Each structure stands twice: as C-alpha cells, then as structure tokens.
C-alpha cells in the first residue's frame, strides 16, 4: 500500500495529513505518534503479528 504524507515540521512538533492510495480523503495527524497510528491502519482480528 502506498501513502502520500503531507508533513509540516514546526518547533512544537509535526502535523499534516496522510492520504492512502485506495482512499481520496486525507487523514490529519498531530505529532509523530499520531502519524504512526495513522500509518498502522485499523486493527484486524486474526492478524498473525498480534499477541494473544
């Protein structure tokens, strides 16, 4: 999957928006951790990387 990340770096941190290739609506983020959350995608049950 591809992402377009519009990143704005400021003294107080980063902010911007992420657009996925399969979606036309960008998702805003505020901070590095929020960006990682947006890039991770939704939780899906049965994912082999999930720890039971």
C-alpha positions, 0 to 999 in steps of 0.5 A: 500500500502506498501513502502520500504524507503531507508533513509540516515540521514546526518547533512544537512538533509535526502535523499534516495529513496522510492520504492512502492510495485506495482512499481520496480523503486525507487523514490529519495527524498531530505529532509523530505518534499520531502519524504512526497510528495513522500509518498502522491502519485499523486493527484486524482480528486474526492478524498473525503479528498480534499477541494473544 
